């Protein structure tokens, strides 16, 4: 599901719930978007890595883009914070 506006037009909150090794749930602005069932067990330690990517809903322009022509500041993603939780049985 593509966001209602381009990523650079507003601030989005992305969520990910690693429910089990076979069920990964994704959220956009607090609303459930979809579930991914990985082809192999997703049961190893999680490493967080952030980068800018091009997707079908966020393509790199054929005329060039800030990815190839922008300054370091223009090519830098700004992330306010990352919040991580771990569910525990009570």
CNS distance restraints for C-alpha pairs under 8 A (distance, minus, plus):
assign (resid   1 and name CA) (resid  33 and name CA) 7.04 0.50 0.50
assign (resid   2 and name CA) (resid  57 and name CA) 6.13 0.50 0.50
assign (resid   3 and name CA) (resid   7 and name CA) 7.43 0.50 0.50
assign (resid   3 and name CA) (resid  28 and name CA) 7.94 0.50 0.50
assign (resid   5 and name CA) (resid   9 and name CA) 6.47 0.50 0.50
assign (resid   5 and name CA) (resid  10 and name CA) 7.55 0.50 0.50
assign (resid   6 and name CA) (resid  10 and name CA) 7.53 0.50 0.50
assign (resid   6 and name CA) (resid  58 and name CA) 7.39 0.50 0.50
assign (resid   7 and name CA) (resid  11 and name CA) 7.28 0.50 0.50
assign (resid   7 and name CA) (resid  12 and name CA) 7.31 0.50 0.50
assign (resid  12 and name CA) (resid  28 and name CA) 7.16 0.50 0.50
assign (resid  12 and name CA) (resid  29 and name CA) 6.14 0.50 0.50
assign (resid  13 and name CA) (resid  28 and name CA) 5.93 0.50 0.50
assign (resid  13 and name CA) (resid  29 and name CA) 4.72 0.50 0.50
assign (resid  13 and name CA) (resid  30 and name CA) 7.16 0.50 0.50
assign (resid  14 and name CA) (resid  26 and name CA) 7.61 0.50 0.50
assign (resid  14 and name CA) (resid  27 and name CA) 5.80 0.50 0.50
assign (resid  14 and name CA) (resid  28 and name CA) 4.88 0.50 0.50
assign (resid  14 and name CA) (resid  29 and name CA) 6.15 0.50 0.50
assign (resid  14 and name CA) (resid  30 and name CA) 7.56 0.50 0.50
assign (resid  15 and name CA) (resid  26 and name CA) 5.66 0.50 0.50
assign (resid  15 and name CA) (resid  27 and name CA) 4.56 0.50 0.50
assign (resid  15 and name CA) (resid  28 and name CA) 6.19 0.50 0.50
assign (resid  15 and name CA) (resid  29 and name CA) 7.60 0.50 0.50
assign (resid  15 and name CA) (resid  30 and name CA) 7.01 0.50 0.50
assign (resid  16 and name CA) (resid  24 and name CA) 7.16 0.50 0.50
assign (resid  16 and name CA) (resid  25 and name CA) 5.68 0.50 0.50
assign (resid  16 and name CA) (resid  26 and name CA) 4.60 0.50 0.50
assign (resid  16 and name CA) (resid  27 and name CA) 6.12 0.50 0.50
assign (resid  17 and name CA) (resid  24 and name CA) 5.94 0.50 0.50
assign (resid  17 and name CA) (resid  25 and name CA) 4.99 0.50 0.50
assign (resid  17 and name CA) (resid  26 and name CA) 6.42 0.50 0.50
assign (resid  18 and name CA) (resid  23 and name CA) 6.76 0.50 0.50
assign (resid  18 and name CA) (resid  24 and name CA) 4.85 0.50 0.50
assign (resid  18 and name CA) (resid  25 and name CA) 6.47 0.50 0.50
assign (resid  19 and name CA) (resid  23 and name CA) 5.57 0.50 0.50
assign (resid  19 and name CA) (resid  24 and name CA) 5.72 0.50 0.50
assign (resid  19 and name CA) (resid  25 and name CA) 6.96 0.50 0.50
assign (resid  20 and name CA) (resid  24 and name CA) 6.82 0.50 0.50
assign (resid  20 and name CA) (resid  42 and name CA) 7.58 0.50 0.50
assign (resid  20 and name CA) (resid  43 and name CA) 7.80 0.50 0.50
assign (resid  21 and name CA) (resid  41 and name CA) 5.00 0.50 0.50
assign (resid  21 and name CA) (resid  42 and name CA) 4.29 0.50 0.50
assign (resid  21 and name CA) (resid  43 and name CA) 5.03 0.50 0.50
assign (resid  22 and name CA) (resid  37 and name CA) 5.34 0.50 0.50
assign (resid  22 and name CA) (resid  38 and name CA) 6.03 0.50 0.50
assign (resid  22 and name CA) (resid  40 and name CA) 7.69 0.50 0.50
assign (resid  22 and name CA) (resid  41 and name CA) 5.85 0.50 0.50
assign (resid  22 and name CA) (resid  42 and name CA) 6.37 0.50 0.50
assign (resid  23 and name CA) (resid  35 and name CA) 6.65 0.50 0.50
assign (resid  23 and name CA) (resid  36 and name CA) 6.02 0.50 0.50
assign (resid  23 and name CA) (resid  37 and name CA) 5.05 0.50 0.50
assign (resid  23 and name CA) (resid  38 and name CA) 7.23 0.50 0.50
assign (resid  24 and name CA) (resid  35 and name CA) 5.56 0.50 0.50
assign (resid  24 and name CA) (resid  36 and name CA) 5.08 0.50 0.50
assign (resid  24 and name CA) (resid  37 and name CA) 6.35 0.50 0.50
assign (resid  24 and name CA) (resid  38 and name CA) 7.78 0.50 0.50
assign (resid  25 and name CA) (resid  32 and name CA) 7.47 0.50 0.50
assign (resid  25 and name CA) (resid  33 and name CA) 7.76 0.50 0.50
assign (resid  25 and name CA) (resid  34 and name CA) 6.05 0.50 0.50
assign (resid  25 and name CA) (resid  35 and name CA) 4.42 0.50 0.50
assign (resid  25 and name CA) (resid  36 and name CA) 6.31 0.50 0.50
assign (resid  26 and name CA) (resid  32 and name CA) 6.15 0.50 0.50
assign (resid  26 and name CA) (resid  33 and name CA) 5.69 0.50 0.50
assign (resid  26 and name CA) (resid  34 and name CA) 5.56 0.50 0.50
assign (resid  26 and name CA) (resid  35 and name CA) 6.22 0.50 0.50
assign (resid  26 and name CA) (resid  36 and name CA) 7.95 0.50 0.50
assign (resid  27 and name CA) (resid  31 and name CA) 5.20 0.50 0.50
assign (resid  27 and name CA) (resid  32 and name CA) 4.40 0.50 0.50
assign (resid  27 and name CA) (resid  33 and name CA) 5.11 0.50 0.50
assign (resid  27 and name CA) (resid  34 and name CA) 7.27 0.50 0.50
assign (resid  28 and name CA) (resid  32 and name CA) 6.61 0.50 0.50
assign (resid  28 and name CA) (resid  33 and name CA) 6.47 0.50 0.50
assign (resid  38 and name CA) (resid  42 and name CA) 6.73 0.50 0.50
assign (resid  51 and name CA) (resid  77 and name CA) 7.32 0.50 0.50
assign (resid  52 and name CA) (resid  77 and name CA) 6.92 0.50 0.50
assign (resid  54 and name CA) (resid  58 and name CA) 5.44 0.50 0.50
assign (resid  54 and name CA) (resid  59 and name CA) 5.09 0.50 0.50
assign (resid  54 and name CA) (resid  60 and name CA) 6.19 0.50 0.50
assign (resid  55 and name CA) (resid  59 and name CA) 5.43 0.50 0.50
assign (resid  60 and name CA) (resid  64 and name CA) 7.20 0.50 0.50
assign (resid  60 and name CA) (resid  65 and name CA) 6.28 0.50 0.50
assign (resid  60 and name CA) (resid  67 and name CA) 7.88 0.50 0.50
assign (resid  61 and name CA) (resid  65 and name CA) 5.79 0.50 0.50
assign (resid  64 and name CA) (resid  68 and name CA) 6.56 0.50 0.50
assign (resid  64 and name CA) (resid  69 and name CA) 7.13 0.50 0.50
assign (resid  65 and name CA) (resid  69 and name CA) 6.00 0.50 0.50
assign (resid  65 and name CA) (resid  70 and name CA) 7.23 0.50 0.50
assign (resid  66 and name CA) (resid  70 and name CA) 4.03 0.50 0.50
assign (resid  66 and name CA) (resid  71 and name CA) 7.51 0.50 0.50
assign (resid  66 and name CA) (resid  74 and name CA) 6.62 0.50 0.50
assign (resid  66 and name CA) (resid  75 and name CA) 6.33 0.50 0.50
assign (resid  67 and name CA) (resid  75 and name CA) 5.99 0.50 0.50
assign (resid  70 and name CA) (resid  74 and name CA) 5.43 0.50 0.50
assign (resid  70 and name CA) (resid  75 and name CA) 6.07 0.50 0.50
assign (resid  71 and name CA) (resid  75 and name CA) 6.25 0.50 0.50
assign (resid  72 and name CA) (resid  76 and name CA) 6.12 0.50 0.50
